[in-house]
Amino acid sequence: MKSNHLFKKTVKYIPLREKKETTPEVPKGLMRRCNACKAAVFVDEVKANSYICPHCDNYFRLPSHKRLAQIADEGSFEEWDVELEFSNPLHYKGYAEKVRDLQEKTGLKEAVVTGKATIDGNPVVLGIMDGRFLMASMGEIVGEKIARAVERATAEKLPVVLFACSGGARMQEGIVSLMQMAKTSAALKRHSEAGQLYISVLTDPTTGGVTASFAMLGDIILAEPGALIGFAGPRVIEQTIRQKLPKGFQRAEFLLEHGFLDAIVPRKEMRDTLAKLLELHKEDKNSVKSMLTDMTVKTGRRDGMMKSVDDFKPMTAWEHVERARDKKRPVGHHYIERLFPDFIELHGDRYLRDDPAVIGGIATFEGVPVTVIAQEKGEGTKDCIARNFGMVSPDGYRKSMRLLKQAEKFGRPVIFLVDTPGAFCGMEAEEQGQGEAIARNICDLFGIKVPILSIVIGEGGSGGALAFAVADEVWMMEHAVYSILSPEGFASILWKDGSKAKEAAALMRMTAQDLYKAGVVERVVGEERTLPVGDMLTEENMYGVVSILRAGIGQFLEAHADYNEEELLEKRYQRFRKF
């Protein structure tokens, strides 16, 4: 971004013989104007603030060496492939001279810097694009440096973090530039098949051929706030189809809402976020399995904390339904906060949207990396509406499967938390293939080669719940319910009278106790004994239940560490084959 001189030399005209006074000119580069709020800002103040406007928090583009200093441990960066020779495949006039001028001006050899570093002690292969160099367009050298870095990361079994900032393919190199999209993608495909982690960080702007190749292929995709991200830039779209674009179109927040990003991370939090993600992924599958076998030491065997169903307080089925639906009852995020305090939420289905009725992400349980996926009803009227009262849309099921595939790649066990009155049944859900999305989740869960535990914490309604409950074991909270549909729906369909919901609940055998006796669930997690007499489970008093779950989850993970992949899948198949 070019500096604007905000103050010009001015002269005050005074009578003869009086001393001439002038207003001092601001030294070049001392101040500049924010392109967002238009305020004058001191350059040094902006630099000290991570290249962020102190008035409006607008992000200025960050030179690669500054980005490197912010992200990597001091003195840890070892640069790779510095001396790759420039090429001009089209013999484009003036191109070589332009590149030489930029090399002198920026001190860079090309538009990307690659190498090996550590982030909070975690080794990583790092690539950083620099928009000062031909708008970080991707030519042969850029593609070659990225491909080589990824190939070396694969050989050395290292994760890759790439910071994208680009106007897209480099026009001066024509079809050779286009081929870099395929080359970088191919290198990342091999890296992924080797079970290695790739984190893509999108900064302003990330467009064109970079977006349509390596930038959008991350296992985890992060972005800076407000970053422009898209295939065709806004100007190209408007000039091509003569369509005025809405405010915020193609910005990071737009992409998060539409399911293409895992998270938007402020620049000042980026290093810590990357460090946490790298820490969660630094163990390979064998290491995770080894950690699982040591689980007894950490959690102990406290089977007595799981109540026998014969000890439960007698209640009608409808009373259980009312407890399961109670607005004060803990919902998914309450369990996540207490069982997995280092949980990092990941968003999006990579197709259409991020469904807020599903919370999914990565955490550790007693030091073991796990994937956690919860159906979330919400808390309070506004949040419940935003989360559609836990009724999952097709994009929620596709988001779940994306996270399941990721868990399988990195050998992480999966913990499901089920709480839904049923899948969303609106017109848009049908347009987007609700039935196909549920069917695909149910089918593909039988092939996920890591241990899966599903816990019904509230309502388990129909196929919308089953798509989160194809697991090696299914547990239920004492007052949870799980059934083919709601009692009201059952009564309406069979008796054409929805008012007979209480009678339907009794007939449906939907309580935890009924389902345990029928072999549909393996465990029932007691609530009553952890609470004062007459109290119902709430967020405030759930510590006893959390203690029971923590012990039980530890036992589950330890027990399932003994299975190889084939045994695990066969056990899961036979669990459902018996019904």
C-alpha positions in Angstrom: 0.0 0.0 0.0 1.4 3.4 -1.0 2.0 6.0 1.6 0.0 9.2 1.4 1.5 12.4 2.5 -1.2 13.9 4.7 0.6 17.2 5.4 2.1 19.5 2.8 4.5 22.3 3.4 2.5 25.6 4.0 3.8 29.1 4.1 2.3 31.9 6.2 2.6 35.3 4.3 3.6 38.1 6.7 4.5 41.7 6.3 8.0 42.6 5.2 10.8 42.6 7.8 8.9 40.2 10.0 10.3 36.7 10.5 8.9 34.2 8.0 7.4 31.1 9.7 6.6 27.7 8.2 4.7 24.7 9.4 7.2 21.8 9.5 6.6 19.1 6.9 5.9 15.6 8.3 8.9 13.4 7.4 8.2 10.9 4.7 6.8 7.6 6.0 5.9 8.9 9.4 2.1 8.9 8.8 -0.3 7.3 6.5 -4.1 7.2 6.1 -6.1 4.1 7.0 -7.9 2.9 3.8 -10.9 1.9 5.9 -11.7 4.7 8.4 -9.6 7.3 6.6 -8.0 8.4 9.8 -4.4 9.6 9.9 -2.2 7.1 11.8 1.4 7.0 12.7 3.3 4.3 10.9 5.3 3.3 13.9 2.1 2.9 16.0 0.6 0.7 13.3 3.7 -1.5 13.2 3.7 -1.8 16.9 0.0 -2.8 16.7 0.7 -5.8 14.4 -0.1 -3.7 11.4 -3.6 -3.0 12.6 -5.3 0.4 12.6 -5.5 1.7 16.2 -8.7 3.5 15.4 -10.9 1.0 13.5 -9.0 -2.4 13.7 -8.6 -2.5 10.0 -5.9 -4.9 8.9 -3.0 -3.6 6.8 -1.1 -6.2 4.7 1.8 -7.7 6.5 5.3 -8.1 4.9 6.5 -11.7 5.0 9.4 -11.0 7.4 7.0 -9.3 9.8 4.6 -12.2 9.7 7.5 -14.6 10.3 8.6 -12.6 13.3 5.0 -12.8 14.7 4.5 -16.5 14.1 7.8 -18.4 14.4 9.9 -18.9 17.5 12.8 -16.4 17.5 15.8 -17.7 15.6 14.1 -20.9 14.6 13.4 -20.3 10.9 15.6 -22.0 8.3 14.7 -20.7 4.8 14.6 -23.2 1.9 15.0 -22.9 -1.9 16.2 -19.3 -1.9 18.2 -19.5 -5.2 15.7 -20.9 -7.6 16.3 -19.4 -11.0 13.9 -17.0 -12.6 12.1 -18.1 -15.7 10.1 -16.2 -18.3 8.2 -19.0 -20.2 6.3 -16.6 -22.5 9.3 -14.3 -22.9 6.9 -11.6 -21.8 8.4 -8.2 -22.5 9.5 -6.2 -19.4 8.7 -9.1 -17.1 12.3 -9.9 -16.1 13.0 -6.2 -15.5 9.9 -5.9 -13.3 11.0 -8.9 -11.2 14.5 -7.5 -10.7 13.1 -4.2 -9.6 10.9 -5.9 -7.1 13.7 -8.0 -5.8 15.7 -4.9 -5.1 12.8 -3.0 -3.6 11.5 -5.8 -1.3 14.6 -7.8 -0.6 12.7 -10.9 -1.7 13.6 -13.4 -4.4 10.0 -14.3 -5.1 6.5 -13.8 -3.8 6.7 -16.7 -1.2 9.1 -17.5 1.6 9.3 -21.1 2.6 11.3 -23.0 5.2 11.3 -24.9 8.5 10.6 -23.3 11.9 9.1 -24.0 15.3 5.9 -22.4 16.7 6.0 -22.6 20.5 8.4 -25.4 20.2 6.3 -27.4 17.6 8.3 -28.1 14.4 6.5 -27.0 11.2 7.1 -26.3 7.6 6.1 -22.7 7.0 5.2 -20.8 3.8 4.4 -17.1 3.8 3.2 -15.2 0.7 4.1 -11.5 0.4 1.7 -9.2 -1.5 4.4 -6.6 -2.2 5.8 -8.9 -4.9 3.6 -8.8 -8.0 0.6 -9.0 -5.6 1.9 -12.5 -4.6 0.7 -13.9 -7.9 1.6 -17.6 -8.4 4.1 -18.2 -11.1 6.4 -21.2 -11.6 8.9 -20.3 -8.8 6.1 -19.7 -6.3 4.5 -23.1 -7.2 7.8 -24.8 -7.2 8.8 -23.5 -3.7 5.4 -24.5 -2.2 5.5 -28.0 -3.9 9.1 -28.6 -2.6 8.3 -27.4 0.9 5.3 -29.7 1.0 7.2 -32.7 -0.4 10.0 -32.1 2.2 7.4 -31.9 4.9 5.9 -35.2 3.8 9.4 -36.8 3.8 10.2 -35.5 7.3 6.7 -36.1 8.6 6.1 -32.5 9.5 2.9 -30.4 9.5 2.6 -27.6 7.0 1.3 -24.0 7.6 0.8 -21.8 4.6 -0.2 -18.1 4.8 -1.9 -17.3 1.5 -2.1 -13.7 0.1 -2.4 -13.5 -3.6 -4.1 -12.0 -6.6 -4.1 -15.4 -8.2 -2.3 -16.9 -11.2 0.6 -14.8 -12.7 -0.6 -13.6 -16.1 2.9 -13.1 -17.4 3.6 -16.8 -17.3 0.3 -18.0 -18.9 -0.4 -21.8 -18.9 2.8 -22.5 -16.9 1.2 -20.5 -14.0 -2.0 -22.5 -14.4 -0.1 -25.7 -14.0 1.1 -24.6 -10.5 -2.5 -25.1 -9.3 -2.3 -28.8 -10.2 1.3 -29.2 -9.0 0.8 -27.7 -5.5 -2.5 -29.6 -5.1 -0.8 -32.9 -6.0 1.9 -32.4 -3.4 -0.7 -31.7 -0.8 -2.6 -34.8 -1.8 0.4 -36.9 -1.0 1.1 -35.1 2.2 -2.5 -35.8 3.3 -2.3 -39.5 2.3 0.8 -39.7 4.5 -1.4 -38.7 7.4 0.2 -35.3 7.9 -1.5 -32.0 8.9 -1.9 -29.0 6.7 -3.2 -25.7 8.1 -4.1 -23.0 5.5 -4.3 -19.4 6.7 -6.1 -17.0 4.4 -5.2 -13.3 4.5 -6.3 -10.3 2.4 -6.6 -10.9 -0.5 -6.7 -14.6 -1.4 -8.2 -15.0 -4.9 -8.0 -16.7 -8.2 -5.8 -19.7 -8.8 -4.4 -19.7 -5.3 -7.9 -20.0 -3.8 -8.8 -22.7 -6.4 -5.8 -24.8 -5.3 -3.6 -25.0 -2.2 -5.3 -22.3 -0.2 -8.6 -24.2 0.2 -7.2 -27.7 0.7 -6.3 -27.4 4.4 -7.3 -29.9 7.0 -8.0 -26.8 8.9 -8.6 -23.4 7.2 -8.3 -20.2 9.2 -8.6 -16.6 8.0 -7.9 -13.2 9.3 -10.8 -10.9 10.0 -12.2 -9.1 7.0 -9.9 -10.8 4.5 -11.1 -10.8 0.8 -11.4 -14.5 -0.3 -12.8 -15.7 -3.5 -12.1 -17.3 -6.9 -13.2 -14.3 -9.1 -12.6 -11.0 -7.5 -15.5 -8.5 -6.9 -14.4 -6.3 -9.8 -14.2 -9.2 -12.2 -17.7 -10.4 -11.2 -19.2 -7.0 -11.5 -17.6 -6.3 -14.9 -18.5 -9.8 -16.2 -22.1 -10.2 -15.2 -23.0 -6.6 -14.4 -24.2 -7.6 -11.0 -23.8 -5.4 -7.9 -22.5 -7.4 -5.1 -23.8 -7.1 -1.5 -21.7 -5.6 1.3 -19.4 -8.1 2.9 -19.5 -10.4 -0.1 -16.4 -12.7 -0.3 -15.1 -11.4 3.1 -13.9 -13.9 5.7 -17.1 -13.6 7.7 -19.1 -14.4 4.6 -17.1 -17.6 4.0 -17.4 -18.7 7.6 -21.2 -18.4 7.4 -21.2 -20.3 4.2 -19.2 -23.2 5.6 -15.8 -22.7 4.0 -13.7 -21.7 7.0 -13.0 -23.4 10.3 -12.4 -20.2 12.2 -11.6 -16.5 11.9 -8.6 -15.7 14.1 -7.5 -12.2 15.0 -3.9 -11.6 14.0 -2.7 -11.1 17.6 -4.1 -14.6 18.5 -2.8 -16.4 15.4 0.4 -17.7 16.9 -1.3 -19.1 20.0 -4.0 -20.7 17.9 -1.5 -22.4 15.6 0.5 -23.6 18.5 -2.5 -25.2 20.1 -3.5 -26.9 16.8 0.0 -28.2 16.2 0.1 -29.5 19.8 -3.2 -31.4 19.3 -1.8 -33.0 16.1 1.7 -33.8 17.0 1.0 -37.4 18.0 0.6 -40.0 15.2 -2.0 -42.8 15.3 0.3 -45.2 17.1 1.1 -42.5 19.8 -2.6 -41.9 20.4 -3.2 -45.6 20.8 -0.3 -45.8 23.3 -1.8 -42.9 25.2 -5.1 -44.7 25.3 -3.6 -47.7 26.9 -2.3 -45.6 29.8 -5.8 -44.1 30.5 -6.3 -46.2 33.6 -3.6 -44.4 35.4 -5.4 -41.1 34.9 -9.0 -41.9 35.3 -9.1 -45.0 37.4 -11.8 -47.7 37.3 -14.8 -46.3 39.0 -17.6 -48.5 37.5 -19.7 -48.0 40.7 -20.3 -44.4 39.6 -22.5 -45.8 36.8 -25.9 -46.6 38.3 -27.7 -49.9 37.8 -31.0 -49.3 36.1 -32.8 -51.2 38.8 -31.9 -48.5 41.3 -33.6 -45.7 39.4 -36.5 -43.7 40.9 -39.7 -44.9 39.3 -41.1 -42.3 36.8 -43.5 -42.3 34.0 -42.2 -42.1 30.4 -43.8 -38.7 30.0 -42.0 -37.4 33.1 -38.7 -38.4 31.5 -39.8 -36.6 28.3 -40.4 -33.4 30.3 -37.1 -33.7 32.0 -35.3 -34.2 28.7 -37.0 -31.1 27.3 -36.6 -28.9 30.3 -35.1 -25.5 29.4 -32.8 -25.5 32.4 -31.3 -28.8 31.4 -27.6 -28.7 30.3 -27.1 -28.7 26.6 -24.1 -29.7 24.4 -21.8 -26.8 25.0 -22.1 -27.1 28.8 -20.8 -30.7 28.7 -18.0 -29.6 26.3 -16.8 -26.8 28.5 -16.5 -29.1 31.5 -15.3 -32.3 29.9 -13.0 -30.7 27.3 -11.8 -27.3 28.5 -9.2 -26.9 25.7 -11.8 -27.5 23.0 -11.2 -25.7 19.7 -14.3 -25.3 17.6 -14.1 -25.9 13.8 -16.8 -24.7 11.5 -18.3 -25.5 8.2 -19.3 -28.3 5.8 -17.1 -27.0 2.9 -20.1 -27.0 0.6 -22.8 -24.5 1.7 -23.1 -23.4 5.3 -22.0 -23.7 8.9 -24.9 -25.2 10.8 -25.0 -23.7 14.3 -27.1 -26.6 15.5 -23.9 -28.7 15.4 -20.8 -27.8 17.4 -17.7 -29.7 16.4 -14.0 -29.5 17.0 -10.8 -30.9 18.6 -9.8 -31.2 22.3 -7.9 -33.5 24.6 -9.3 -35.9 27.2 -6.8 -36.7 29.9 -4.1 -35.8 27.4 -5.5 -37.8 24.5 -6.6 -35.9 21.4 -10.3 -36.4 20.6 -12.9 -35.1 18.2 -16.1 -33.8 19.9 -19.3 -33.3 17.9 -22.5 -32.1 19.7 -26.0 -31.3 18.7 -26.7 -27.9 20.3 -30.2 -26.7 21.2 -29.0 -23.4 22.5 -29.4 -21.4 25.7 -31.9 -18.6 25.9 -34.5 -17.6 23.3 -32.2 -15.8 20.9 -29.6 -18.6 21.0 -32.1 -21.3 20.6 -33.6 -19.7 17.6 -30.2 -19.2 16.0 -29.4 -22.9 16.6 -32.8 -24.0 15.3 -33.5 -25.7 18.7 -31.0 -28.4 17.8 -32.7 -29.5 14.6 -29.8 -30.3 12.3 -29.8 -29.3 8.6 -28.1 -31.2 5.8 -25.0 -29.0 6.2 -24.8 -30.0 9.9 -24.6 -33.7 9.0 -22.0 -32.9 6.2 -20.0 -30.9 8.7 -20.1 -33.8 11.1 -18.9 -36.2 8.5 -16.1 -33.8 7.5 -14.9 -33.8 11.1 -15.3 -37.6 11.4 -13.0 -38.1 8.3 -10.5 -35.7 9.8 -10.6 -37.6 13.1 -10.0 -40.9 11.2 -7.0 -39.4 9.4 -5.3 -38.4 12.6 -6.4 -41.4 14.7 -8.6 -39.4 17.1 -11.5 -41.1 19.0 -14.9 -39.4 18.5 -17.3 -38.3 21.2 -20.9 -37.5 20.1 -23.3 -35.6 22.3 -26.9 -36.2 21.0 -29.7 -33.7 21.8 -32.2 -33.1 19.1 -36.0 -33.3 18.7 -35.3 -34.5 15.2 -33.7 -33.3 11.9 -34.9 -30.0 10.5 -37.8 -30.7 8.1 -38.1 -27.3 6.3 -38.3 -26.8 2.6 -34.7 -25.7 2.3 -33.6 -28.8 4.1 -35.4 -30.9 1.5 -33.9 -28.8 -1.3 -30.4 -29.5 0.0 -30.9 -33.2 0.4 -31.8 -33.8 4.1 -32.5 -37.5 3.5 -29.3 -38.1 1.6 -27.2 -36.2 4.2 -28.6 -38.4 7.0 -28.2 -41.6 5.0 -24.6 -40.7 4.1 -23.7 -40.0 7.8 -25.3 -43.3 9.0 -23.6 -45.3 6.2 -20.2 -43.7 6.4 -20.0 -44.0 10.2 -19.7 -47.8 9.8 -16.4 -47.2 8.0 -14.8 -44.7 10.4 -11.7 -46.5 11.8 -11.5 -44.9 15.2 -13.4 -45.6 18.4 -16.8 -43.7 18.6 -18.9 -43.1 21.7 -22.3 -41.5 21.5 -24.1 -40.1 24.6 -27.7 -39.0 24.5 -27.9 -36.1 26.9 -31.4 -34.9 26.2 -33.7 -35.8 23.3 -32.7 -38.4 20.7 -35.3 -37.8 18.0 -35.5 -40.2 15.0 -33.0 -40.4 12.2 -31.7 -36.9 13.1 -30.3 -38.5 16.3 -29.3 -41.8 14.8 -27.0 -40.0 12.4 -25.0 -39.1 15.5 -25.4 -42.4 17.3 -23.9 -45.0 15.0 -21.2 -45.8 17.5 -19.3 -48.5 19.3 -21.2 -47.7 22.4 -24.3 -45.6 23.0 -25.0 -44.2 26.4 -28.0 -42.3 27.8 -28.4 -39.9 30.6 -31.0 -41.1 33.2 -33.7 -38.7 32.0 -32.8 -38.7 28.3 -35.2 -40.2 25.8 -34.5 -41.8 22.4 -37.1 -42.9 19.9 -38.4 -43.2 16.3 -40.0 -39.7 16.6 -41.7 -37.5 19.2 -44.6 -38.9 21.3 -46.8 -36.2 19.7 -45.8 -37.3 16.2 -46.3 -41.0 17.1 -49.8 -40.3 18.5 -50.7 -38.1 15.5 -49.6 -40.7 12.9 -51.0 -43.9 14.6 -54.0 -42.5 16.4 -54.6 -39.3 14.6 -54.7 -37.5 17.9 -51.6 -35.6 19.1 -53.1 -35.0 22.5 -52.4 -38.6 23.4 -48.7 -38.0 23.7 -48.4 -39.3 27.2 -49.9 -42.6 26.3 -47.7 -42.7 23.3 -44.5 -42.1 25.4 -45.4 -45.1 27.6 -46.0 -47.3 24.6 -42.8 -46.3 22.7 -40.4 -47.6 25.3 -38.2 -44.5 24.8 -36.7 -44.1 28.3 -33.1 -44.8 29.1 -34.1 -47.7 31.3 -36.3 -49.3 28.6 -33.6 -49.0 26.0 -30.9 -50.4 28.3 -33.0 -53.5 29.0 -33.6 -53.8 25.2 -29.8 -53.7 24.5 -30.1 -50.5 22.5 -27.7 -48.6 24.9 -24.8 -49.9 26.9 -24.9 -47.6 29.8 -27.3 -45.3 31.7 -25.6 -42.3 33.4 -27.3 -41.6 36.7 -28.4 -38.1 37.5 -30.5 -38.3 40.7 -27.8 -39.5 43.1 -25.5 -36.6 42.2 -28.2 -34.1 43.1 -30.0 -33.0 46.3 -33.4 -34.6 46.7 -36.0 -33.1 44.4 -33.5 -31.2 42.2 -33.3 -31.5 38.5 -30.1 -31.5 36.5 -29.0 -28.0 35.5 -25.8 -26.3 34.3 -25.1 -25.2 37.9 -25.3 -28.6 39.5 -23.9 -30.9 36.8 -20.5 -31.4 38.4 -21.4 -34.9 39.7 -22.7 -36.0 36.4 -19.5 -34.7 34.7 -17.4 -36.7 37.2 -19.3 -39.9 36.2 -18.9 -39.2 32.5 -15.2 -38.4 32.9 -14.6 -41.8 34.5 -16.7 -43.6 32.0 -15.2 -42.0 28.9 -11.8 -42.9 30.2 -12.8 -46.5 30.6 -14.3 -46.5 27.1 -11.2 -45.1 25.5 -8.9 -47.5 27.3 -11.0 -50.5 26.4 -11.2 -49.6 22.7 -7.5 -49.1 22.4 -7.1 -52.8 22.3 -9.0 -53.2 19.0 -7.4 -53.0 15.6 -9.3 -51.3 12.8 -10.8 -54.4 11.4 -12.0 -55.6 14.8 -13.4 -52.2 15.6 -15.5 -52.0 12.4 -16.7 -55.6 12.8 -17.8 -55.0 16.4 -19.7 -51.9 15.3 -21.4 -53.8 12.5 -22.5 -56.6 14.8 -23.8 -54.1 17.4 -26.4 -52.9 14.9 -26.8 -56.2 13.0 -28.4 -57.9 16.1 -31.5 -55.7 16.0 
